[in-house]
Amino acid sequence: MKDFCPLCSGLGEMFYNKPKRKYYKCTNCNSLFVPFSLLPDPQKEKTRYLNHNNDVNDPRYQNFVMPVVNAIENDFTTTAYGLDYGAGTGPVISKLLHDKGYKIMQYDPLFFPDWNLLEKTYDYIVCCEVAEHFFKPKQEFSRLKKLLNPGGKLYCKTSIYEDKIDFNNWRYKNDPTHVFIYSKKTMEWIKEKFGFSEMNIQEGLIIFSL
């Protein structure tokens, strides 16, 4: 069984095949992706997100996203203008940055659907635990690149697949809304394809720079 990668259009070969869960592996960019026929419908997707415990005041949740917050603090001052892309039901990164005086807006197609925000540009964009939900990663990364100002940075936090991972027992793959999984090679392909000058991976935090 074969399919085509929604990021690079490369040939995908069956990698994981269960009755209710299938992943193809792209022979070009090394991504793992769920076939189009098994993508969740919008209502199931929204219901799943609403079941997440995303309390912005939860210390555990704050600690989880702190590497993103620290990276932005290291790279930008409070005069920079940011976007929390795919902010979800609990935009904790926005809350923590707002508390420090940063200006960051929230966009989410389900929970913060302000399309006007996609007509502006930003010094930095946060995409935290969002990229694995992309049905159309090629279009999403193309948009994210266009939303950045010169010298801008895109901060993506997602779990990176490596060959040493026992995929059968990897819980990350089981979330029905996790439909596109990246490897280091996938991220390198994104850097080259979309014209980022640099790409760095630091323990699940991927930083693309213009």
C-alpha positions in Angstrom: 0.0 0.0 0.0 1.3 3.4 -0.9 0.2 7.1 -0.6 1.7 10.5 -1.2 3.1 12.8 1.4 1.0 15.9 2.1 4.2 17.9 2.8 6.6 17.1 0.0 4.4 14.9 -2.3 7.0 12.1 -2.0 5.9 8.4 -2.1 4.8 7.1 1.2 5.0 3.4 2.1 2.9 1.7 4.7 4.8 1.9 8.0 2.2 1.1 10.7 -1.0 -0.7 9.9 -3.8 -1.3 12.4 -7.6 -1.4 11.8 -8.1 2.1 13.2 -4.7 3.6 12.9 -2.3 3.7 9.9 0.8 5.7 9.2 2.7 5.9 5.9 6.4 6.8 5.9 7.6 9.2 3.2 10.6 7.9 1.2 11.6 11.5 0.5 11.3 13.7 3.6 11.0 10.8 6.1 7.8 12.1 7.6 5.1 9.8 9.0 1.5 10.6 8.0 -2.0 9.4 8.4 -3.9 8.8 5.1 -6.5 11.3 4.1 -9.3 8.8 4.5 -8.5 8.4 8.3 -8.2 12.1 9.1 -10.6 13.1 11.9 -13.7 15.2 11.0 -13.9 18.8 12.4 -16.3 17.9 15.2 -14.3 15.0 16.5 -11.1 17.1 16.3 -12.7 19.9 18.3 -14.1 17.5 20.9 -10.6 16.0 21.3 -9.1 19.4 21.9 -11.8 20.3 24.4 -10.8 17.2 26.4 -7.3 18.4 26.9 -6.5 19.8 30.3 -5.0 23.1 29.2 -5.3 25.3 32.3 -3.0 28.3 31.7 -2.4 28.5 35.5 -1.3 24.9 35.9 2.4 24.9 36.9 3.0 21.6 35.1 1.6 23.0 31.8 3.6 26.2 32.3 6.8 24.1 32.9 6.1 22.1 29.7 6.1 25.2 27.5 8.8 27.1 29.4 11.6 26.2 26.8 9.6 28.1 24.2 9.1 31.1 26.5 12.8 31.1 27.5 13.9 30.9 23.8 11.7 33.9 22.9 13.0 35.9 25.9 16.6 35.1 24.8 16.0 36.1 21.1 13.5 39.1 21.4 12.7 42.1 23.5 9.2 43.1 24.5 9.1 45.5 21.6 8.8 42.5 19.2 5.4 41.5 17.9 4.4 37.8 18.1 1.7 35.3 17.0 0.6 32.2 18.9 -0.4 30.1 16.0 -2.8 27.3 16.9 -3.3 28.7 20.4 -5.9 26.2 21.3 -8.2 26.3 24.4 -5.4 27.3 26.8 -2.9 29.7 25.3 -0.4 29.3 28.1 2.6 30.7 26.2 0.7 33.9 25.4 -0.2 34.2 29.0 3.3 33.8 30.2 4.7 36.2 27.7 2.0 38.7 28.4 2.9 38.6 32.0 6.5 39.6 31.0 5.3 42.5 28.9 5.4 40.9 25.5 2.9 41.6 22.7 1.6 38.4 21.2 -1.7 37.6 19.5 -3.6 34.4 19.4 -4.9 32.6 16.3 -6.6 29.3 16.1 -9.0 28.1 13.4 -11.4 26.6 16.0 -11.0 28.7 19.1 -9.5 32.1 18.0 -10.6 32.3 14.4 -9.5 35.9 13.7 -8.5 35.7 10.1 -7.4 39.3 10.1 -4.4 38.2 12.1 -3.2 36.2 9.0 -3.0 39.5 7.0 -0.3 40.9 9.2 3.4 39.9 9.8 5.3 39.1 13.0 8.8 39.1 14.4 8.2 35.6 15.9 5.6 32.9 15.7 4.9 30.2 18.3 3.6 26.8 17.0 3.5 24.7 20.2 2.1 21.1 19.9 0.3 22.2 16.7 2.4 21.0 13.7 1.5 17.4 14.4 -2.2 18.3 13.8 -1.6 19.8 10.3 -3.7 18.1 7.6 -1.9 20.1 5.0 1.6 20.8 6.3 2.9 22.2 3.0 0.3 24.9 3.0 0.7 25.6 6.7 4.5 26.0 6.6 4.2 28.2 3.5 1.8 30.4 5.4 4.0 30.5 8.5 7.0 31.6 6.5 5.0 34.4 4.8 3.8 35.6 8.2 7.3 36.3 9.4 9.2 39.6 9.1 12.8 39.5 7.9 15.0 38.2 10.6 12.0 36.5 12.2 11.8 33.1 13.9 9.3 30.3 14.0 9.3 28.2 17.2 7.8 24.8 16.8 7.4 22.4 19.7 6.5 18.8 18.6 7.8 15.3 19.3 10.4 14.3 16.7 10.4 10.7 15.5 13.7 8.8 15.6 14.4 5.2 14.4 15.3 4.2 18.0 11.7 4.9 19.1 9.6 1.8 19.6 6.7 3.1 17.4 4.3 0.3 18.4 4.4 1.5 22.0 4.9 5.2 21.4 1.8 6.9 22.9 2.3 10.0 20.8 1.1 8.3 17.7 -2.2 7.2 19.3 -3.8 10.6 19.6 -6.3 10.6 16.7 -5.5 14.3 16.0 -1.8 13.6 15.6 -1.8 13.1 11.8 1.7 14.2 10.7 4.9 13.3 12.5 8.3 14.8 11.8 11.8 13.5 11.8 15.0 15.5 11.8 15.2 14.9 8.0 11.6 16.3 7.6 12.6 19.5 9.4 15.7 19.9 7.3 13.5 19.5 4.2 11.2 22.3 5.5 14.2 24.5 6.1 15.5 24.1 2.5 12.1 24.1 0.8 10.7 27.3 2.5 14.0 29.2 2.5 14.8 29.4 6.2 18.4 30.3 6.9 18.8 28.1 9.9 17.0 25.3 11.7 18.0 24.1 15.2 16.4 21.3 17.2 16.7 21.5 21.0 14.9 18.7 22.8 11.6 18.9 20.9 11.9 22.6 20.3 12.6 23.4 16.6 13.6 26.9 15.8 13.5 28.1 12.2 15.2 31.4 11.4 14.9 33.7 8.4 
